């Protein structure tokens, strides 16, 4: 059970809601609340596809994937964006993007092809449910197009597309695609691709910095490691993944049992067989979130305690000291120094 950043899912749900499509009831049926989801969380591929299938069943208009993908800005990729922007040049950024593509929301395998004076960024699509295929292919390609445009703007380099490839038959509304990409669009290809005219792959980024690049590379490596650790498929990992989705408090055990479809007594017994408990999993997730917020945010200790579900900061301080042997303030001070 592979996991991925929840950001792509969040942007998609927000985009659907902004277009008047009701999403709250479907999320609630899966034990989720859009206002409580943690953008740093991970979601399993299977869970995301199931949710997207239910959401897109309500969508009218097949080309909506283009507008959804176009709303994915640079900020939505976290350390992955900064890794690309601090690369030595455009070519190195493309190489890094391919190496760390699992940190994106793509449903497919990204590669780069060079044909004469043009370069193709290609996505070989994953096998997707029939009702989702066109939506997600469009969303992913439009998102990559938006990312390239934003990066090109940062180096004052115009991004001219030669042509676009899409791997499904030409739809009735194909003119929408011609207008969106402002170039020739070929349907029925072996995969998706953005072909760029005469790109200057040696063009340096203004933010190019070898030390910063290594820093963000380490952060991306850590994120990949977390994804791999969350892919065992055990009940404990499934619960951790579910808990990590929450940004403001954590659900009760009874709510988790409903979401997992497992009676509470059975869930406790299965966790015990895996040498853990629900409270241990809650503490692990709280510790991970606390460390992240202490190191990567300016939130007060009191606000972090509140977001983790503690009634008082003193209770959080005591728990954090038990987990790490240090106080929250000491960890924050150490990180800043």
Beta strands, then each sheet from edge to edge (+ up, - down):
strand 1: 3-5
strand 2: 42-44
strand 3: 108-115
strand 4: 118-125
strand 5: 161-165
strand 6: 184-186
strand 7: 192-197
sheet 1: 1+ 2-
sheet 2: 3+ 4- 7+ 5- 6-
end
